[in-house]
Amino acid sequence: ITWTAPESDGGSAITEYVVTGAPGDATCTATAPELTCEITGLTEGATYTFSVVATNKNGTSPAASSAATLIPENTDPPTTAPTAPQDVTVSASIGSATITWTAPESDGGSAITEYVVTGAPGDATCTATAPELTCEITGLTEGATYTFSVVATNEIGTSPAASSAATLIPESTDPTTPPTTTPTTTTPRTVDQVVPSFTG
């Protein structure tokens, strides 16, 4: 609400202005020489009249009123959690899996901050900070089958999960061979016997 100063301050400097909105008792105060202030918390779609009074050390002036004013309604859609991520794919390797996805159709009106991937069975997870759309889970059981789910999070909440198809974690094909020891063969030596001879 904005106004101009009174024609007369009554011989004493104006100290403040007080604005009141009707219906209700919402107010705002401006310290002179300010000539504007804002009232918040008004009802959208309602009509208000605003009155302004000036105050000096001797008292308060008569009120000056505005014309009736309609408070507009907010037409912005409400902010919500994101919709589910899309197109979840998995690239499996021995003991691990790299999961990739695409962003949700809607971020709910609030920027996505992170994605969390969970492998089932078990509780192995990985986290990607937006706008990253991939992460890797390690420590998976070779030869086991997993399903991976991805959720997106914004400041409002967490999306529904999007899941991959069942994925088999491959097993290592490297043979494990115990060490071998080659025996050492020892050939016995033959010693020729020498018979001493005597002469007399």
Long-range contacts (C-beta under 8 A, 24 or more apart in sequence): 1-28, 1-36, 1-37, 1-38, 1-39, 1-50, 1-52, 1-66, 2-35, 2-36, 3-35, 3-36, 3-52, 3-64, 4-35, 5-33, 5-35, 5-54, 6-54, 6-61, 9-54, 9-56, 10-56, 10-58, 10-61, 11-58, 12-56, 12-57, 12-58, 13-56, 13-57, 14-54, 14-55, 14-56, 15-55, 15-56, 15-57, 16-54, 16-55, 17-52, 17-53, 17-54, 17-55, 18-52, 18-53, 18-55, 18-60, 19-50, 19-51, 19-52, 20-50, 20-51, 20-63, 21-48, 21-49, 21-50, 22-48, 22-49, 22-50, 22-51, 23-48, 24-48, 42-71, 43-71, 44-71, 44-72, 44-73, 44-74, 45-70, 45-71, 45-72, 45-73, 46-70, 46-71, 47-71, 76-109, 77-109, 78-109, 79-108, 79-109, 79-110, 79-156, 80-108, 80-109, 80-156, 80-157, 81-108, 81-153, 81-154, 81-156, 81-157, 81-158, 81-159, 82-106, 82-107, 82-108, 82-112, 82-152, 82-153, 82-154, 82-158, 82-159, 83-108, 83-152, 83-159, 83-160, 84-151, 84-152, 84-159, 84-160, 84-161, 84-162, 85-115, 85-150, 85-151, 85-152, 85-159, 85-162, 86-162, 88-148, 88-149, 88-150, 88-162, 88-163, 88-164, 89-164, 90-148, 90-164, 90-165, 90-167, 92-167, 92-168, 92-169, 92-170, 93-170, 94-142, 94-169, 94-170, 94-171, 94-172, 95-138, 95-139, 95-140, 95-141, 95-142, 95-169, 96-136, 96-137, 96-138, 96-139, 96-140, 96-169, 97-136, 97-137, 97-140, 97-146, 97-148, 97-167, 97-169, 98-134, 98-135, 98-136, 99-126, 99-134, 99-135, 99-136, 99-137, 99-148, 99-150, 99-164, 100-133, 100-134, 101-133, 101-134, 101-150, 101-162, 102-133, 103-131, 103-133, 103-152, 104-152, 104-159, 107-152, 107-154, 108-154, 108-156, 110-154, 110-155, 110-156, 111-154, 111-155, 112-152, 112-153, 112-154, 113-153, 113-154, 113-155, 114-152, 114-153, 115-150, 115-151, 115-152, 115-153, 116-150, 116-151, 116-153, 117-148, 117-149, 117-150, 118-148, 118-149, 119-146, 119-147, 119-148, 120-146, 120-147, 120-148, 120-149, 121-146, 122-146, 140-169, 141-169, 142-169, 142-170, 142-171, 142-172, 143-168, 143-169, 143-170, 143-171, 144-168, 144-169, 145-169
